[in-house]
Amino acid sequence: MKKLIMLLLFAGLGTAFAGVEVHQFEQAEQEQQYNRLIAELRCLVCQNQNLADSNAELAQDLRQEVYEMIQAGASDQEIINFMVVRYGDFVLYRPPFKATTVFLWIGPFIILIAGFVILLVFIRKRRQLGAVELDETEHARARELLNQNNETDSQ
């Protein structure tokens, strides 16, 4: 039991000693530019996180690359263009509207419309079915079951 506790303790401490990146900027504008860019660029490993939130090694490398390009005087667009040329439009959270990304932009609307159509078809089918008609023997059987149920409840 003690070994298990020690193992869990050391496993938890491993993340506590993870490296923290510290970048020094000459101007506040550069720091704002850096923070804005790493928030807009997607981590290619995690895919659902931006570079600012990811702890993947590739994300650390890309943050360093962004930092160095800012220090060299690159503009936002130059940095974004560099990343897109190197990694494709997937690196952007807001990819441009073009033939290769058209489904990313209109896909959610297509899914919403398809869901609405399916819902309408389901509602129409349900209305067309209407109430089920019972013949006289089925009515008699239903009354018999209800009477048995009422007798059981009254006892």
Sequence and secondary structure as in RCSB ss.txt:
>XXXX:A:sequence
MKKLIMLLLFAGLGTAFAGVEVHQFEQAEQEQQYNRLIAELRCLVCQNQNLADSNAELAQDLRQEVYEMIQAGAS
DQEIINFMVVRYGDFVLYRPPFKATTVFLWIGPFIILIAGFVILLVFIRKRRQLGAVELDETEHARARELLNQNN
ETDSQ
>XXXX:A:secstr
 HHHHHHHHHHHHHHHT        SSHHHHHHHHHHHHHBB TTTSSSBTTT  SHHHHHHHHHHHHHHHTT  
HHHHHHHHHHHH GGGBSS   STTTHHHHHHHHHHHHHHHHHHHHHHHHHHHH      HHHHHHHHHHHHHHH
HHHH 
